[in-house]
Amino acid sequence: MSYDEIEIEDMSWNDELKAYTYQCPCGDLFQITLEELRAGEEIARCPSCSLYITVVYDFDVFAAVDPAGPPPTLGKEVLVA
């Protein structure tokens, strides 16, 4: 069971990591890449602890995205770190 369910729109795009991120209670960031989303993956893991979250997103939006390109705009401005 995951720690929480998070909408992709509530996550931030991190250009350095090339991944969507979300703050973990341990202080690090949950991370999920465009490649993982395109493959239908919905689990974002924290690299520093054992927690993970379920990312809620529209698979069809990400299935057509080029993983080498920019992330899709999700109804708000994409944050670039």
N, CA, C and O atoms as a printed pandas DataFrame, in Angstrom:
     atom_number atom_name residue_name chain_id  residue_number  x_coord  y_coord  z_coord
0              1         N          MET        A               1    0.843   -1.186    0.000
1              2        CA          MET        A               1    0.000    0.000    0.000
2              3         C          MET        A               1    0.882    1.241    0.000
3              4         O          MET        A               1    1.889    1.313    0.704
4              5         N          SER        A               2    0.481    2.209   -0.802
5              6        CA          SER        A               2    1.297    3.410   -0.903
6              7         C          SER        A               2    1.022    4.360    0.254
7              8         O          SER        A               2    0.001    4.271    0.937
8              9         N          TYR        A               3    1.950    5.256    0.447
9             10        CA          TYR        A               3    1.844    6.274    1.490
10            11         C          TYR        A               3    0.643    7.177    1.233
11            12         O          TYR        A               3   -0.073    7.532    2.169
12            13         N          ASP        A               4    0.414    7.554   -0.030
13            14        CA          ASP        A               4   -0.655    8.483   -0.379
14            15         C          ASP        A               4   -0.897    8.420   -1.883
15            16         O          ASP        A               4   -0.065    7.901   -2.628
16            17         N          GLU        A               5   -2.039    8.950   -2.328
17            18        CA          GLU        A               5   -2.314    9.136   -3.745
18            19         C          GLU        A               5   -2.190   10.627   -4.039
19            20         O          GLU        A               5   -2.782   11.457   -3.350
20            21         N          ILE        A               6   -1.410   10.958   -5.077
21            22        CA          ILE        A               6   -1.148   12.352   -5.430
22            23         C          ILE        A               6   -1.484   12.559   -6.899
23            24         O          ILE        A               6   -1.049   11.784   -7.751
24            25         N          GLU        A               7   -2.250   13.593   -7.198
25            26        CA          GLU        A               7   -2.551   13.951   -8.584
26            27         C          GLU        A               7   -1.281   14.487   -9.239
27            28         O          GLU        A               7   -0.524   15.226   -8.609
28            29         N          ILE        A               8   -1.044   14.121  -10.493
29            30        CA          ILE        A               8    0.144   14.582  -11.212
30            31         C          ILE        A               8    0.195   16.113  -11.252
31            32         O          ILE        A               8    1.275   16.703  -11.255
32            33         N          GLU        A               9   -0.974   16.746  -11.283
33            34        CA          GLU        A               9   -1.033   18.214  -11.312
34            35         C          GLU        A               9   -0.478   18.840  -10.036
35            36         O          GLU        A               9   -0.091   20.008  -10.040
36            37         N          ASP        A              10   -0.434   18.075   -8.941
37            38        CA          ASP        A              10    0.099   18.584   -7.674
38            39         C          ASP        A              10    1.599   18.350   -7.533
39            40         O          ASP        A              10    2.209   18.761   -6.546
40            41         N          MET        A              11    2.185   17.689   -8.521
41            42        CA          MET        A              11    3.624   17.447   -8.514
42            43         C          MET        A              11    4.321   18.554   -9.298
43            44         O          MET        A              11    3.674   19.278  -10.054
44            45         N          SER        A              12    5.605   18.688   -9.129
45            46        CA          SER        A              12    6.406   19.694   -9.839
46            47         C          SER        A              12    7.372   19.006  -10.787
47            48         O          SER        A              12    7.913   17.945  -10.474
48            49         N          TRP        A              13    7.588   19.614  -11.945
49            50        CA          TRP        A              13    8.583   19.100  -12.882
50            51         C          TRP        A              13    9.953   19.580  -12.436
51            52         O          TRP        A              13   10.149   20.775  -12.218
52            53         N          ASN        A              14   10.904   18.662  -12.298
53            54        CA          ASN        A              14   12.276   18.997  -11.940
54            55         C          ASN        A              14   13.138   18.743  -13.169
55            56         O          ASN        A              14   13.398   17.594  -13.527
56            57         N          ASP        A              15   13.580   19.819  -13.812
57            58        CA          ASP        A              15   14.340   19.700  -15.053
58            59         C          ASP        A              15   15.681   19.015  -14.832
59            60         O          ASP        A              15   16.161   18.299  -15.711
60            61         N          GLU        A              16   16.284   19.223  -13.683
61            62        CA          GLU        A              16   17.577   18.599  -13.381
62            63         C          GLU        A              16   17.445   17.078  -13.275
63            64         O          GLU        A              16   18.282   16.342  -13.798
64            65         N          LEU        A              17   16.401   16.611  -12.601
65            66        CA          LEU        A              17   16.169   15.174  -12.449
66            67         C          LEU        A              17   15.434   14.578  -13.635
67            68         O          LEU        A              17   15.395   13.357  -13.792
68            69         N          LYS        A              18   14.845   15.434  -14.480
69            70        CA          LYS        A              18   14.002   14.989  -15.602
70            71         C          LYS        A              18   12.885   14.088  -15.076
71            72         O          LYS        A              18   12.626   13.009  -15.610
72            73         N          ALA        A              19   12.226   14.567  -14.008
73            74        CA          ALA        A              19   11.179   13.793  -13.359
74            75         C          ALA        A              19   10.199   14.724  -12.665
75            76         O          ALA        A              19   10.533   15.851  -12.302
76            77         N          TYR        A              20    8.977   14.222  -12.489
77            78        CA          TYR        A              20    8.021   14.906  -11.630
78            79         C          TYR        A              20    8.396   14.552  -10.201
79            80         O          TYR        A              20    8.785   13.419   -9.916
80            81         N          THR        A              21    8.279   15.522   -9.305
81            82        CA          THR        A              21    8.663   15.307   -7.919
82            83         C          THR        A              21    7.572   15.789   -6.973
83            84         O          THR        A              21    6.718   16.601   -7.329
84            85         N          TYR        A              22    7.633   15.258   -5.755
85            86        CA          TYR        A              22    6.699   15.638   -4.701
86            87         C          TYR        A              22    7.432   15.451   -3.379
87            88         O          TYR        A              22    8.145   14.463   -3.203
88            89         N          GLN        A              23    7.266   16.384   -2.453
89            90        CA          GLN        A              23    7.992   16.358   -1.182
90            91         C          GLN        A              23    7.614   15.143   -0.344
91            92         O          GLN        A              23    6.435   14.893   -0.096
92            93         N          CYS        A              24    8.613   14.396    0.087
93            94        CA          CYS        A              24    8.434   13.247    0.966
94            95         C          CYS        A              24    8.539   13.716    2.423
95            96         O          CYS        A              24    9.265   14.671    2.699
96            97         N          PRO        A              25    7.839   13.075    3.353
97            98        CA          PRO        A              25    7.978   13.454    4.765
98            99         C          PRO        A              25    9.409   13.368    5.290
99           100         O          PRO        A              25    9.751   14.046    6.259
100          101         N          CYS        A              26   10.250   12.540    4.662
101          102        CA          CYS        A              26   11.637   12.401    5.128
102          103         C          CYS        A              26   12.498   13.593    4.719
103          104         O          CYS        A              26   13.615   13.752    5.211
104          105         N          GLY        A              27   11.975   14.438    3.812
105          106        CA          GLY        A              27   12.726   15.610    3.375
106          107         C          GLY        A              27   13.240   15.505    1.952
107          108         O          GLY        A              27   13.601   16.518    1.354
108          109         N          ASP        A              28   13.281   14.316    1.403
109          110        CA          ASP        A              28   13.709   14.125    0.013
110          111         C          ASP        A              28   12.491   14.289   -0.899
111          112         O          ASP        A              28   11.459   14.806   -0.472
112          113         N          LEU        A              29   12.611   13.854   -2.138
113          114        CA          LEU        A              29   11.531   14.008   -3.105
114          115         C          LEU        A              29   11.135   12.672   -3.717
115          116         O          LEU        A              29   11.990   11.906   -4.163
116          117         N          PHE        A              30    9.827   12.394   -3.738
117          118        CA          PHE        A              30    9.330   11.298   -4.560
118          119         C          PHE        A              30    9.617   11.677   -5.999
119          120         O          PHE        A              30    9.554   12.857   -6.347
120          121         N          GLN        A              31    9.933   10.696   -6.852
121          122        CA          GLN        A              31   10.279   10.981   -8.242
122          123         C          GLN        A              31    9.633    9.972   -9.175
123          124         O          GLN        A              31    9.573    8.780   -8.873
124          125         N          ILE        A              32    9.140   10.470  -10.337
125          126        CA          ILE        A              32    8.654    9.596  -11.395
126          127         C          ILE        A              32    8.983   10.265  -12.729
127          128         O          ILE        A              32    8.707   11.450  -12.918
128          129         N          THR        A              33    9.568    9.509  -13.643
129          130        CA          THR        A              33   10.027   10.065  -14.918
130          131         C          THR        A              33    8.945    9.971  -15.995
131          132         O          THR        A              33    7.958    9.251  -15.844
132          133         N          LEU        A              34    9.154   10.713  -17.085
133          134        CA          LEU        A              34    8.250   10.628  -18.229
134          135         C          LEU        A              34    8.233    9.220  -18.797
135          136         O          LEU        A              34    7.177    8.725  -19.191
136          137         N          GLU        A              35    9.390    8.568  -18.845
137          138        CA          GLU        A              35    9.457    7.208  -19.362
138          139         C          GLU        A              35    8.598    6.262  -18.534
139          140         O          GLU        A              35    7.899    5.414  -19.087
140          141         N          GLU        A              36    8.647    6.404  -17.210
141          142        CA          GLU        A              36    7.830    5.566  -16.336
142          143         C          GLU        A              36    6.343    5.824  -16.560
143          144         O          GLU        A              36    5.551    4.883  -16.615
144          145         N          LEU        A              37    5.962    7.093  -16.690
145          146        CA          LEU        A              37    4.564    7.427  -16.935
146          147         C          LEU        A              37    4.094    6.888  -18.280
147          148         O          LEU        A              37    2.982    6.371  -18.385
148          149         N          ARG        A              38    4.932    7.005  -19.313
149          150        CA          ARG        A              38    4.585    6.485  -20.639
150          151         C          ARG        A              38    4.412    4.969  -20.622
151          152         O          ARG        A              38    3.647    4.421  -21.415
152          153         N          ALA        A              39    5.118    4.293  -19.723
153          154        CA          ALA        A              39    5.030    2.839  -19.612
154          155         C          ALA        A              39    3.853    2.396  -18.739
155          156         O          ALA        A              39    3.642    1.200  -18.535
156          157         N          GLY        A              40    3.089    3.363  -18.225
157          158        CA          GLY        A              40    1.946    3.031  -17.389
158          159         C          GLY        A              40    2.262    2.899  -15.916
159          160         O          GLY        A              40    1.405    2.506  -15.125
160          161         N          GLU        A              41    3.480    3.223  -15.548
161          162        CA          GLU        A              41    3.889    3.156  -14.135
162          163         C          GLU        A              41    3.155    4.248  -13.366
163          164         O          GLU        A              41    2.995    5.361  -13.866
164          165         N          GLU        A              42    2.715    3.936  -12.166
165          166        CA          GLU        A              42    2.018    4.931  -11.363
166          167         C          GLU        A              42    2.603    5.078   -9.958
167          168         O          GLU        A              42    2.038    5.770   -9.110
168          169         N          ILE        A              43    3.727    4.430   -9.723
169          170        CA          ILE        A              43    4.363    4.475   -8.410
170          171         C          ILE        A              43    5.588    5.378   -8.457
171          172         O          ILE        A              43    6.499    5.172   -9.259
172          173         N          ALA        A              44    5.594    6.395   -7.572
173          174        CA          ALA        A              44    6.763    7.275   -7.430
174          175         C          ALA        A              44    7.437    6.915   -6.110
175          176         O          ALA        A              44    6.791    6.862   -5.064
176          177         N          ARG        A              45    8.726    6.672   -6.171
177          178        CA          ARG        A              45    9.472    6.251   -4.993
178          179         C          ARG        A              45   10.356    7.375   -4.467
179          180         O          ARG        A              45   10.824    8.233   -5.214
180          181         N          CYS        A              46   10.563    7.338   -3.175
181          182        CA          CYS        A              46   11.519    8.254   -2.562
182          183         C          CYS        A              46   12.877    7.549   -2.561
183          184         O          CYS        A              46   12.980    6.408   -2.110
184          185         N          PRO        A              47   13.923    8.222   -3.065
185          186        CA          PRO        A              47   15.235    7.570   -3.099
186          187         C          PRO        A              47   15.912    7.451   -1.729
187          188         O          PRO        A              47   16.924    6.763   -1.599
188          189         N          SER        A              48   15.357    8.121   -0.701
189          190        CA          SER        A              48   16.017    8.128    0.603
190          191         C          SER        A              48   15.345    7.270    1.675
191          192         O          SER        A              48   15.950    6.969    2.705
192          193         N          CYS        A              49   14.101    6.880    1.433
193          194        CA          CYS        A              49   13.411    6.072    2.441
194          195         C          CYS        A              49   12.545    5.031    1.739
195          196         O          CYS        A              49   12.610    4.901    0.517
196          197         N          SER        A              50   11.755    4.305    2.476
197          198        CA          SER        A              50   10.977    3.214    1.906
198          199         C          SER        A              50    9.582    3.635    1.441
199          200         O          SER        A              50    8.817    2.793    0.971
200          201         N          LEU        A              51    9.239    4.901    1.559
201          202        CA          LEU        A              51    7.901    5.342    1.173
202          203         C          LEU        A              51    7.749    5.468   -0.340
203          204         O          LEU        A              51    8.714    5.722   -1.061
204          205         N          TYR        A              52    6.525    5.286   -0.796
205          206        CA          TYR        A              52    6.197    5.545   -2.185
206          207         C          TYR        A              52    4.771    6.057   -2.258
207          208         O          TYR        A              52    3.981    5.845   -1.338
208          209         N          ILE        A              53    4.439    6.734   -3.356
209          210        CA          ILE        A              53    3.105    7.265   -3.565
210          211         C          ILE        A              53    2.551    6.714   -4.874
211          212         O          ILE        A              53    3.299    6.309   -5.764
212          213         N          THR        A              54    1.229    6.709   -4.970
213          214        CA          THR        A              54    0.561    6.373   -6.213
214          215         C          THR        A              54    0.252    7.688   -6.916
215          216         O          THR        A              54   -0.408    8.563   -6.356
216          217         N          VAL        A              55    0.735    7.817   -8.149
217          218        CA          VAL        A              55    0.512    9.031   -8.928
218          219         C          VAL        A              55   -0.747    8.827   -9.767
219          220         O          VAL        A              55   -0.850    7.865  -10.528
220          221         N          VAL        A              56   -1.694    9.739   -9.617
221          222        CA          VAL        A              56   -2.938    9.687  -10.376
222          223         C          VAL        A              56   -2.766   10.586  -11.590
223          224         O          VAL        A              56   -2.546   11.790  -11.453
224          225         N          TYR        A              57   -2.867    9.995  -12.788
225          226        CA          TYR        A              57   -2.659   10.759  -14.011
226          227         C          TYR        A              57   -3.412   10.124  -15.158
227          228         O          TYR        A              57   -3.842    8.975  -15.064
228          229         N          ASP        A              58   -3.576   10.870  -16.248
229          230        CA          ASP        A              58   -4.255   10.385  -17.444
230          231         C          ASP        A              58   -3.201    9.748  -18.350
231          232         O          ASP        A              58   -2.385   10.446  -18.953
232          233         N          PHE        A              59   -3.228    8.424  -18.440
233          234        CA          PHE        A              59   -2.231    7.706  -19.230
234          235         C          PHE        A              59   -2.185    8.207  -20.670
235          236         O          PHE        A              59   -1.102    8.330  -21.243
236          237         N          ASP        A              60   -3.341    8.499  -21.263
237          238        CA          ASP        A              60   -3.395    8.928  -22.660
238          239         C          ASP        A              60   -2.601   10.209  -22.913
239          240         O          ASP        A              60   -2.033   10.385  -23.990
240          241         N          VAL        A              61   -2.562   11.091  -21.936
241          242        CA          VAL        A              61   -1.792   12.334  -22.082
242          243         C          VAL        A              61   -0.300   12.026  -22.192
243          244         O          VAL        A              61    0.409   12.662  -22.971
244          245         N          PHE        A              62    0.177   11.057  -21.419
245          246        CA          PHE        A              62    1.608   10.762  -21.378
246          247         C          PHE        A              62    2.043    9.729  -22.412
247          248         O          PHE        A              62    3.225    9.666  -22.751
248          249         N          ALA        A              63    1.122    8.925  -22.918
249          250        CA          ALA        A              63    1.468    7.900  -23.894
250          251         C          ALA        A              63    2.041    8.499  -25.169
251          252         O          ALA        A              63    2.882    7.880  -25.822
252          253         N          ALA        A              64    1.593    9.705  -25.530
253          254        CA          ALA        A              64    2.038   10.349  -26.766
254          255         C          ALA        A              64    3.215   11.296  -26.567
255          256         O          ALA        A              64    3.685   11.897  -27.533
256          257         N          VAL        A              65    3.699   11.444  -25.348
257          258        CA          VAL        A              65    4.781   12.388  -25.045
258          259         C          VAL        A              65    6.130   11.777  -25.393
259          260         O          VAL        A              65    6.400   10.619  -25.076
260          261         N          ASP        A              66    6.971   12.565  -26.044
261          262        CA          ASP        A              66    8.344   12.150  -26.321
262          263         C          ASP        A              66    9.140   12.287  -25.026
263          264         O          ASP        A              66    9.263   13.396  -24.506
264          265         N          PRO        A              67    9.687   11.184  -24.486
265          266        CA          PRO        A              67   10.408   11.275  -23.219
266          267         C          PRO        A              67   11.651   12.160  -23.284
267          268         O          PRO        A              67   12.139   12.614  -22.249
268          269         N          ALA        A              68   12.162   12.407  -24.473
269          270        CA          ALA        A              68   13.324   13.289  -24.606
270          271         C          ALA        A              68   12.897   14.750  -24.699
271          272         O          ALA        A              68   13.730   15.652  -24.608
272          273         N          GLY        A              69   11.609   14.978  -24.880
273          274        CA          GLY        A              69   11.103   16.335  -25.021
274          275         C          GLY        A              69   10.624   16.897  -23.691
275          276         O          GLY        A              69   10.844   16.312  -22.630
276          277         N          PRO        A              70    9.970   18.035  -23.775
277          278        CA          PRO        A              70    9.459   18.660  -22.548
278          279         C          PRO        A              70    8.237   17.911  -22.022
279          280         O          PRO        A              70    7.555   17.227  -22.785
280          281         N          PRO        A              71    7.958   18.035  -20.735
281          282        CA          PRO        A              71    6.773   17.384  -20.174
282          283         C          PRO        A              71    5.515   18.104  -20.657
283          284         O          PRO        A              71    5.584   19.270  -21.046
284          285         N          PRO        A              72    4.375   17.426  -20.637
285          286        CA          PRO        A              72    3.142   18.094  -21.056
286          287         C          PRO        A              72    2.718   19.138  -20.038
287          288         O          PRO        A              72    3.018   19.018  -18.850
288          289         N          THR        A              73    2.021   20.161  -20.507
289          290        CA          THR        A              73    1.445   21.153  -19.615
290          291         C          THR        A              73    0.163   20.559  -19.058
291          292         O          THR        A              73   -0.670   20.052  -19.808
292          293         N          LEU        A              74    0.008   20.620  -17.760
293          294        CA          LEU        A              74   -1.100   19.932  -17.096
294          295         C          LEU        A              74   -2.113   20.900  -16.509
295          296         O          LEU        A              74   -2.558   20.715  -15.377
296          297         N          GLY        A              75   -2.478   21.914  -17.249
297          298        CA          GLY        A              75   -3.476   22.845  -16.759
298          299         C          GLY        A              75   -2.896   23.930  -15.878
299          300         O          GLY        A              75   -3.629   24.788  -15.387
300          301         N          LYS        A              76   -1.599   23.903  -15.673
301          302        CA          LYS        A              76   -0.924   24.965  -14.942
302          303         C          LYS        A              76    0.482   25.073  -15.500
303          304         O          LYS        A              76    0.940   24.192  -16.228
304          305         N          GLU        A              77    1.145   26.127  -15.168
305          306        CA          GLU        A              77    2.496   26.309  -15.649
306          307         C          GLU        A              77    3.407   25.222  -15.087
307          308         O          GLU        A              77    3.364   24.928  -13.892
308          309         N          VAL        A              78    4.226   24.628  -15.944
309          310        CA          VAL        A              78    5.160   23.598  -15.516
310          311         C          VAL        A              78    6.326   24.259  -14.806
311          312         O          VAL        A              78    6.920   25.204  -15.326
312          313         N          LEU        A              79    6.653   23.771  -13.632
313          314        CA          LEU        A              79    7.748   24.326  -12.855
314          315         C          LEU        A              79    9.069   23.732  -13.303
315          316         O          LEU        A              79    9.180   22.519  -13.476
316          317         N          VAL        A              80   10.051   24.562  -13.488
317          318        CA          VAL        A              80   11.375   24.101  -13.890
318          319         C          VAL        A              80   12.345   24.518  -12.801
319          320         O          VAL        A              80   12.505   25.703  -12.509
320          321         N          ALA        A              81   12.992   23.521  -12.203
321          322        CA          ALA        A              81   13.936   23.804  -11.116
322          323         C          ALA        A              81   15.301   24.103  -11.679
323          324         O          ALA        A              81   16.236   24.367  -10.924
